């Protein structure tokens, strides 16, 4: 089994920064891609950023140039550095990992990010 523990959410003023972390624990699995999604009430969960095991990244257009995803494979941890935050970035942020297990996709519990104007 995989456990994902997220941290780093909170309340910040527009223009500020936050760094999210998501650590995977458990045994006998490997991790391929790791990513961050976000969801606001009444809307579908959307992809924010993803990073492959090889380090390739992809970002939603709305966060390009402001957010940076990274990972530490030894620690099985993925990070999301969020700069120049905007009120429209307010959401619950979820990490997701693609593993060698069945089912392969596992989700974190979510962490609230609130950006005040």
C-alpha angles and dihedrals in degrees: 000000000000126000120195120197118191127197141166104066123130147114120313136164121250110278092030131115139239133180120213123201131194120188122194121209135180135081142270101028139100127216126226116173124010124195151167126234131179136205136191123195113280095015135093121260109263134202115252102175140338134196126195127219087260093054100256112146138202128188139193110254091241093063103035112128092016105059128052125194121203139162142208107211094191090057094037087230133139124199135199117200108198118194133173090023119200130202088249089064088069108121145107107280120212129190120215131191130197107218140179090251129098112272090033102200120077128180135210122232094255132249126225119239116189122184116193123206 
